[in-house]
Amino acid sequence: MIKVAIADDHIMVINGLKMMLENNSNMEVISSSINARELLETLISVQPDVLLLDIQMPGMSGLDLCPIITKQYPSIGVIALTNFEQSHYVKQMIRNGAMGYLLKNTDQETLIAAIEAVHNGQQYIDQHIQKLLLEESISGRKTSIYEIPLTKREKEILKLIAEEKTNQQIADSLFISLRTVETHRLNLTQKLNIKNTAGLVKEAIKRGLI
């Protein structure tokens, strides 16, 4: 029996993954967490064989969580679960200790195959991602961050960050919650691989947002 844990801040995603695995007699979902704090607390008492880890979570991202988990619990095989298909996310998660990388639109067969492979100590990368990595390797071309598209909301928040607005001021001006702003800000730093506010300001200027 392969013990599986899920960490994702969307309950619908967690429930969907559970449904995909519930009829598999070789696997059991033993825990689910909606944020980093909850996950780390759960792992103190319950360790799975395989962890499906969302890259994009509030508080602490999967990118930051992965090396912590793999260091403290080396027996856990981590599979990144995300909507991001850019190569730098894949490479960073693998460098941080992940054994697998799946897109959230994966089908049941692929999900089960990935869990089984990682449980057996093998690496598993989504076939679509493998193709993108191969094409990038053959062409020698890397995706510039300026080619990474931003949503309308991300552009709005990036513009306000560049205008030196605080998270609370951004939330008030856009009529959204503080947590939503914090999540978008975290997503921007991960999506663009930028580590601080100065880098975000520079990005806003280069994109002509201010």
Backbone bond lengths (Angstrom), bond angles and torsions (degrees), N, CA, C in turn:
res aa  C-N    CA-C-N  psi(-1)  N-CA   C-N-CA  omega(-1)  CA-C   N-CA-C  phi
1 M - - - 1.462 - - 1.533 109.73 -
2 I 1.321 116.91 123.21 1.458 121.91 178.38 1.526 108.38 -91.02
3 K 1.324 116.48 120.29 1.464 121.22 179.31 1.529 109.03 -86.41
4 V 1.338 115.36 124.67 1.467 121.43 -175.14 1.530 110.12 -118.12
5 A 1.327 116.54 138.06 1.464 122.37 172.61 1.520 108.46 -120.04
6 I 1.324 115.73 150.69 1.469 121.48 -179.10 1.524 109.38 -125.37
7 A 1.325 117.45 133.35 1.464 122.17 174.85 1.521 108.48 -127.39
8 D 1.336 115.54 111.11 1.460 121.56 -179.16 1.518 107.95 -157.79
9 D 1.338 117.72 139.67 1.464 119.39 -176.57 1.530 113.08 -84.51
10 H 1.326 117.47 6.16 1.458 121.04 175.74 1.528 109.42 -113.22
11 I 1.324 116.69 115.10 1.452 122.10 -178.61 1.526 111.46 -59.01
12 M 1.338 116.77 -36.22 1.465 119.75 -179.92 1.522 111.49 -62.87
13 V 1.327 117.10 -36.96 1.466 120.70 178.08 1.524 109.36 -66.69
14 I 1.333 116.69 -45.39 1.463 120.74 178.69 1.523 110.90 -58.42
15 N 1.330 116.24 -47.26 1.460 120.37 -179.07 1.530 111.48 -64.47
16 G 1.328 116.02 -37.68 1.461 119.86 178.44 1.520 111.95 -64.27
17 L 1.318 116.70 -41.91 1.467 121.03 178.60 1.524 110.88 -66.47
18 K 1.326 116.07 -39.70 1.467 119.75 177.76 1.526 110.96 -60.99
19 M 1.322 115.96 -42.52 1.470 120.21 179.83 1.525 111.05 -63.57
20 M 1.331 116.61 -36.72 1.463 120.37 -179.63 1.523 111.98 -68.65
21 L 1.328 116.51 -23.78 1.469 120.41 -175.55 1.525 113.74 -106.27
22 E 1.329 117.46 -13.03 1.464 119.99 -169.99 1.523 114.33 -64.38
23 N 1.321 118.96 -27.10 1.457 121.21 -178.88 1.528 113.10 -95.01
24 N 1.341 116.00 4.58 1.461 119.54 178.50 1.528 108.81 -90.34
25 S 1.312 116.18 114.72 1.470 120.67 -175.01 1.527 113.44 -70.55
26 N 1.344 116.42 -11.76 1.466 119.91 -178.23 1.531 113.09 -95.77
27 M 1.344 115.98 -2.61 1.463 119.72 -175.55 1.517 111.28 -132.95
28 E 1.324 115.55 147.47 1.459 121.47 177.86 1.523 109.58 -140.14
29 V 1.324 117.24 125.61 1.464 121.04 175.14 1.529 107.24 -80.97
30 I 1.331 116.09 113.37 1.467 119.84 -174.38 1.523 113.40 -98.84
31 S 1.336 117.30 -15.09 1.471 119.04 178.22 1.518 110.24 -162.86
32 S 1.329 115.15 157.90 1.472 121.49 173.44 1.518 107.93 -142.35
33 S 1.322 115.89 144.29 1.463 121.92 -178.12 1.517 109.33 -136.02
34 I 1.339 116.04 147.01 1.463 119.45 -177.55 1.523 113.03 -107.02
35 N 1.341 117.67 -2.26 1.466 120.23 175.69 1.520 109.67 -157.18
36 A 1.321 115.92 172.86 1.455 121.35 -175.40 1.532 112.36 -63.39
37 R 1.319 116.16 -43.82 1.472 119.76 -178.07 1.523 110.63 -60.09
38 E 1.313 115.98 -46.11 1.465 120.78 -179.30 1.524 110.77 -63.59
39 L 1.325 116.91 -40.11 1.458 120.99 179.75 1.526 111.48 -63.66
40 L 1.328 116.42 -49.24 1.466 120.39 -177.89 1.527 111.22 -63.61
41 E 1.327 117.30 -36.09 1.462 120.64 177.36 1.524 110.76 -66.98
42 T 1.322 116.60 -40.23 1.466 121.31 179.94 1.526 111.38 -65.08
43 L 1.331 116.20 -40.60 1.468 120.36 -176.40 1.524 112.95 -66.67
44 I 1.317 117.32 -18.27 1.470 120.08 177.71 1.527 110.41 -62.24
45 S 1.323 115.78 -37.68 1.469 119.96 -176.14 1.530 114.06 -108.93
46 V 1.336 116.70 -23.19 1.474 120.44 -176.82 1.523 109.65 -132.59
47 Q 1.329 116.72 116.71 1.464 119.98 177.59 1.523 110.62 -112.72
48 P 1.314 117.36 124.59 1.469 121.06 177.75 1.523 110.51 -83.01
49 D 1.315 115.30 170.22 1.466 120.12 170.79 1.523 110.07 -80.71
50 V 1.346 115.20 -36.65 1.466 121.63 -178.18 1.520 109.09 -134.09
51 L 1.333 116.07 134.18 1.462 122.02 178.03 1.526 109.82 -115.38
52 L 1.325 116.62 122.32 1.467 121.68 172.24 1.516 107.05 -88.58
53 L 1.322 116.55 110.31 1.465 122.05 -169.53 1.519 111.85 -115.35
54 D 1.323 115.89 116.74 1.466 121.40 175.76 1.530 109.13 -67.66
55 I 1.319 116.98 134.26 1.463 120.68 177.57 1.526 110.63 -71.81
56 Q 1.310 116.37 -34.82 1.451 122.95 -168.47 1.527 110.37 -106.02
57 M 1.348 116.30 89.68 1.461 120.84 178.76 1.526 110.09 -131.88
58 P 1.328 117.51 147.71 1.472 120.18 178.22 1.523 111.30 -70.22
59 G 1.321 116.09 155.74 1.464 120.63 178.91 1.512 111.38 89.11
60 M 1.322 116.64 -71.13 1.459 122.19 175.79 1.520 107.57 -141.68
61 S 1.306 116.99 129.48 1.460 120.71 -176.22 1.521 111.35 -76.52
62 G 1.330 114.78 164.29 1.453 120.07 175.38 1.514 112.32 -62.11
63 L 1.321 116.51 -30.62 1.461 120.87 177.33 1.527 110.98 -60.36
64 D 1.328 116.18 -40.62 1.464 120.74 -179.82 1.527 112.01 -81.53
65 L 1.324 116.26 -32.54 1.468 120.94 -179.14 1.522 112.29 -70.39
66 C 1.310 116.76 -37.78 1.460 121.41 -172.34 1.531 113.72 -53.46
67 P 1.342 119.83 -51.89 1.468 118.71 -179.75 1.525 113.17 -65.66
68 I 1.325 117.34 -30.56 1.471 120.60 177.58 1.525 109.90 -65.17
69 I 1.326 115.65 -46.87 1.467 121.08 -177.86 1.523 111.39 -66.92
70 T 1.323 117.08 -46.16 1.463 119.28 -176.65 1.527 111.99 -68.63
71 K 1.328 117.38 -25.57 1.461 120.40 176.50 1.524 111.24 -77.04
72 Q 1.348 116.26 -45.16 1.467 120.31 -178.05 1.523 112.34 -76.25
73 Y 1.341 115.99 -32.26 1.468 120.45 -176.51 1.533 109.23 -131.43
74 P 1.326 117.45 73.36 1.469 120.52 -174.60 1.529 114.73 -62.87
75 S 1.331 117.52 -16.05 1.467 119.72 -179.73 1.529 112.11 -80.68
76 I 1.345 117.52 -12.29 1.461 121.30 -179.76 1.531 110.18 -83.37
77 G 1.314 116.01 125.14 1.467 120.44 174.81 1.523 109.88 -90.26
78 V 1.313 117.08 119.13 1.468 121.48 -176.02 1.518 110.85 -96.11
79 I 1.329 115.16 130.22 1.469 121.35 172.96 1.521 108.12 -115.40
80 A 1.314 116.88 118.29 1.461 121.01 176.70 1.518 109.10 -70.20
81 L 1.324 115.24 135.36 1.462 121.10 -179.79 1.525 107.41 -126.21
82 T 1.328 117.34 118.53 1.465 118.91 -169.28 1.526 112.12 -158.82
83 N 1.324 114.95 169.20 1.468 121.68 170.24 1.519 111.16 -97.46
84 F 1.352 116.96 -7.03 1.460 121.24 -176.77 1.523 110.46 -83.34
85 E 1.329 116.34 123.75 1.458 119.79 178.69 1.530 112.53 -111.87
86 Q 1.334 117.75 4.62 1.465 120.18 178.55 1.535 110.27 -66.76
87 S 1.324 115.52 141.29 1.464 120.99 -171.93 1.523 113.16 -61.62
88 H 1.335 117.85 -31.75 1.467 117.30 -176.37 1.524 111.86 -68.16
89 Y 1.339 117.38 -27.99 1.463 119.71 174.96 1.527 110.13 -67.94
90 V 1.322 115.81 -44.44 1.462 120.63 -179.81 1.523 110.10 -59.50
91 K 1.321 115.63 -50.77 1.469 120.31 -176.76 1.522 111.79 -63.72
92 Q 1.339 116.69 -39.26 1.457 119.27 -179.66 1.524 111.46 -67.93
93 M 1.329 117.65 -41.02 1.461 119.75 178.67 1.526 111.33 -65.54
94 I 1.312 117.26 -39.49 1.470 120.26 177.81 1.525 110.02 -65.94
95 R 1.336 116.40 -42.13 1.476 119.61 176.93 1.522 110.94 -61.82
96 N 1.340 116.09 -33.12 1.462 120.69 -177.91 1.521 113.32 -83.41
97 G 1.321 116.30 3.20 1.454 119.38 171.89 1.514 117.05 112.08
98 A 1.335 118.30 -2.63 1.469 120.32 179.80 1.527 109.96 -68.21
99 M 1.329 114.98 143.53 1.462 120.73 178.09 1.528 111.92 -99.02
100 G 1.352 115.42 -15.33 1.451 118.80 -178.67 1.513 111.92 -143.25
101 Y 1.327 115.60 162.61 1.468 121.51 -179.95 1.515 107.68 -146.72
102 L 1.351 116.26 114.71 1.455 122.38 -178.64 1.519 110.91 -125.56
103 L 1.329 116.09 147.12 1.457 120.96 171.76 1.531 108.45 -86.45
104 K 1.328 116.19 151.64 1.459 120.38 -175.31 1.529 113.28 -68.87
105 N 1.317 117.27 -14.26 1.464 119.25 177.75 1.531 111.66 -90.58
106 T 1.320 116.42 15.91 1.460 120.81 -178.82 1.523 111.42 -62.73
107 D 1.314 116.41 152.90 1.462 120.18 178.61 1.531 110.08 -92.19
108 Q 1.316 115.30 170.82 1.467 121.43 -175.77 1.525 112.19 -60.55
109 E 1.305 115.98 -42.87 1.467 120.30 -178.31 1.521 111.46 -61.63
110 T 1.325 116.02 -44.38 1.469 120.67 180.00 1.522 111.27 -66.57
111 L 1.332 116.69 -42.46 1.456 121.15 178.89 1.524 110.96 -58.31
112 I 1.317 116.79 -47.34 1.469 120.98 -179.71 1.521 110.87 -64.82
113 A 1.332 116.66 -41.81 1.469 120.80 179.46 1.524 110.84 -62.15
114 A 1.335 116.62 -40.32 1.468 120.98 -179.62 1.532 110.73 -65.52
115 I 1.327 116.30 -44.73 1.462 120.23 -179.91 1.527 110.73 -62.30
116 E 1.319 116.52 -44.19 1.465 120.45 179.70 1.527 111.58 -63.63
117 A 1.337 116.25 -42.80 1.464 120.38 -179.30 1.522 111.11 -63.03
118 V 1.322 116.51 -48.52 1.470 120.63 -178.53 1.526 110.62 -65.09
119 H 1.321 117.07 -38.13 1.465 120.49 177.42 1.522 111.37 -61.83
120 N 1.334 115.76 -29.95 1.470 121.02 179.12 1.528 112.52 -89.78
121 G 1.338 115.93 9.51 1.458 120.08 176.18 1.509 114.64 84.14
122 Q 1.326 117.09 14.17 1.457 121.22 -179.10 1.524 110.69 -104.28
123 Q 1.324 115.52 151.07 1.460 120.26 177.09 1.529 109.40 -82.49
124 Y 1.345 116.25 144.55 1.458 119.80 178.35 1.525 109.32 -137.78
125 I 1.319 115.63 117.12 1.460 122.26 178.24 1.524 108.47 -116.87
126 D 1.328 116.46 131.85 1.460 122.32 177.91 1.537 110.09 -47.64
127 Q 1.331 116.77 135.45 1.466 121.28 -175.98 1.526 112.43 -58.27
128 H 1.322 116.82 -38.43 1.467 120.08 177.95 1.530 110.18 -62.49
129 I 1.328 116.53 -41.07 1.471 120.80 178.49 1.528 110.28 -67.29
130 Q 1.323 116.39 -40.70 1.469 119.69 177.90 1.529 110.60 -57.63
131 K 1.324 115.79 -42.62 1.468 120.52 -179.93 1.522 111.21 -63.00
132 L 1.342 116.83 -42.93 1.460 120.64 179.09 1.520 111.23 -63.72
133 L 1.338 116.39 -41.65 1.465 120.74 179.39 1.526 110.91 -64.69
134 L 1.335 116.03 -40.06 1.460 120.34 179.19 1.525 110.50 -65.22
135 E 1.330 116.98 -45.21 1.461 120.73 179.40 1.522 111.17 -61.18
136 E 1.339 115.97 -40.53 1.461 119.97 179.10 1.519 110.64 -66.07
137 S 1.340 115.69 -39.55 1.459 120.55 -179.42 1.523 111.22 -66.32
138 I 1.329 116.45 -42.32 1.466 120.85 -178.75 1.525 111.11 -68.38
139 S 1.328 116.23 -42.78 1.471 119.94 -177.01 1.520 112.12 -78.68
140 G 1.342 116.27 -21.13 1.457 120.25 -177.03 1.505 112.41 72.48
141 R 1.336 116.20 12.37 1.457 121.09 -176.03 1.519 110.00 -101.20
142 K 1.301 117.48 129.97 1.449 122.48 175.91 1.520 109.73 -107.47
143 T 1.307 115.27 143.23 1.459 119.72 -179.54 1.522 110.76 -71.09
144 S 1.304 116.63 122.77 1.462 120.96 175.25 1.522 109.20 -73.01
145 I 1.335 116.42 149.12 1.464 118.88 178.80 1.522 110.37 -64.79
146 Y 1.353 117.31 -20.38 1.452 119.73 -179.36 1.524 111.34 -77.30
147 E 1.339 116.59 -10.23 1.459 121.55 175.56 1.523 110.95 -93.90
148 I 1.328 117.29 -8.54 1.457 120.70 179.85 1.522 108.14 -79.17
149 P 1.326 117.57 116.16 1.471 119.46 -176.87 1.517 112.29 -72.06
150 L 1.325 116.02 146.27 1.453 122.27 175.20 1.519 109.06 -112.08
151 T 1.327 116.06 147.32 1.460 119.71 175.49 1.530 108.98 -73.30
152 K 1.323 115.96 166.44 1.463 120.59 178.32 1.528 110.60 -58.07
153 R 1.327 117.04 -43.53 1.467 121.08 179.89 1.513 111.18 -64.97
154 E 1.328 117.79 -41.05 1.461 121.19 178.87 1.528 110.84 -62.04
155 K 1.328 116.47 -39.85 1.467 120.18 177.76 1.528 110.96 -64.32
156 E 1.341 116.38 -41.33 1.469 120.94 178.62 1.523 110.61 -60.73
157 I 1.319 116.06 -45.72 1.463 120.46 -177.74 1.522 110.78 -70.00
158 L 1.323 117.30 -40.36 1.467 120.46 178.01 1.531 110.26 -61.31
159 K 1.317 117.10 -40.90 1.465 122.00 178.81 1.531 110.52 -62.08
160 L 1.330 117.26 -44.34 1.464 120.90 -179.12 1.523 111.99 -70.01
161 I 1.331 117.22 -33.71 1.464 120.64 174.59 1.524 109.56 -61.47
162 A 1.344 114.71 -43.33 1.466 119.76 -179.78 1.521 111.86 -65.95
163 E 1.330 116.29 -23.83 1.466 121.31 177.15 1.533 111.88 -87.48
164 E 1.336 114.88 11.45 1.463 123.06 175.01 1.532 113.31 66.25
165 K 1.324 116.17 29.82 1.455 120.39 175.47 1.531 109.53 -80.27
166 T 1.325 116.86 143.61 1.455 120.84 175.37 1.527 108.78 -76.23
167 N 1.339 115.90 164.79 1.467 119.53 178.13 1.525 111.33 -57.40
168 Q 1.339 116.78 -40.21 1.455 119.98 -179.52 1.521 110.85 -66.80
169 Q 1.334 117.67 -40.35 1.460 121.31 178.56 1.530 110.64 -64.41
170 I 1.342 116.44 -38.26 1.465 120.62 177.75 1.523 109.65 -64.61
171 A 1.329 116.09 -44.30 1.471 120.97 179.28 1.521 110.77 -59.48
172 D 1.330 116.13 -44.01 1.466 120.73 -178.41 1.528 111.32 -65.84
173 S 1.322 116.80 -41.67 1.464 120.16 -176.02 1.525 112.62 -72.69
174 L 1.333 116.78 -27.79 1.463 120.44 -178.94 1.528 112.63 -101.19
175 F 1.336 115.45 -1.25 1.468 121.57 179.12 1.538 111.90 58.76
176 I 1.332 114.53 45.25 1.462 120.63 176.17 1.522 108.17 -129.21
177 S 1.312 116.76 169.73 1.465 120.07 -177.09 1.528 111.32 -77.04
178 L 1.325 114.95 158.77 1.459 120.69 177.82 1.525 109.97 -61.79
179 R 1.336 116.45 -40.06 1.463 119.57 -179.88 1.526 111.12 -62.58
180 T 1.331 116.57 -37.46 1.471 119.79 178.98 1.522 110.48 -63.37
181 V 1.324 116.58 -41.57 1.467 120.32 177.40 1.517 110.62 -62.43
182 E 1.338 116.37 -45.65 1.462 120.89 -179.45 1.522 111.08 -60.61
183 T 1.339 115.94 -39.82 1.463 120.32 178.92 1.522 110.98 -65.99
184 H 1.340 117.24 -45.27 1.475 120.67 177.94 1.525 110.69 -61.97
185 R 1.313 116.56 -40.33 1.471 120.15 -179.40 1.530 110.11 -63.96
186 L 1.330 116.13 -43.45 1.457 120.57 177.18 1.521 110.62 -62.33
187 N 1.332 115.95 -43.17 1.464 120.04 178.98 1.523 111.79 -60.12
188 L 1.338 116.25 -39.99 1.462 120.42 179.64 1.523 111.59 -63.28
189 T 1.331 116.62 -44.22 1.468 119.43 -179.17 1.522 110.96 -64.55
190 Q 1.349 116.16 -36.90 1.463 119.63 179.52 1.525 111.24 -74.44
191 K 1.312 116.00 -44.34 1.459 121.39 -176.43 1.524 111.34 -63.11
192 L 1.344 115.80 -39.74 1.461 120.89 -176.65 1.526 112.53 -97.99
193 N 1.370 115.73 -1.70 1.467 120.91 -179.06 1.528 111.05 55.63
194 I 1.342 114.77 45.91 1.462 122.40 179.45 1.527 107.91 -114.64
195 K 1.328 117.17 135.42 1.462 119.37 -169.68 1.518 115.26 -99.29
196 N 1.331 118.78 -14.98 1.468 118.20 -176.07 1.530 111.39 -146.25
197 T 1.335 114.65 174.73 1.465 120.94 -177.48 1.522 111.75 -63.97
198 A 1.321 116.76 -37.81 1.466 120.18 179.48 1.531 110.67 -58.57
199 G 1.330 115.80 -40.67 1.458 120.07 178.60 1.511 112.18 -66.44
200 L 1.336 116.64 -36.62 1.460 120.64 177.83 1.528 111.07 -67.14
201 V 1.333 116.23 -39.61 1.469 120.70 177.65 1.524 110.18 -61.81
202 K 1.322 115.92 -45.40 1.471 120.72 179.38 1.531 110.32 -61.24
203 E 1.324 116.02 -39.69 1.464 120.40 179.19 1.523 111.06 -64.82
204 A 1.343 116.52 -41.10 1.470 120.87 179.35 1.519 110.70 -61.92
205 I 1.315 116.79 -40.93 1.467 121.38 179.38 1.527 110.71 -65.01
206 K 1.340 116.86 -44.48 1.452 120.10 -177.89 1.529 111.82 -67.61
207 R 1.327 116.10 -27.51 1.452 119.82 177.77 1.522 112.56 -87.34
208 G 1.337 116.48 1.46 1.457 121.46 176.80 1.512 113.88 71.52
209 L 1.324 117.18 28.06 1.470 120.40 -179.04 1.510 112.71 -85.17
210 I 1.328 116.76 -17.84 1.462 120.14 176.52 1.525 109.61 -135.38
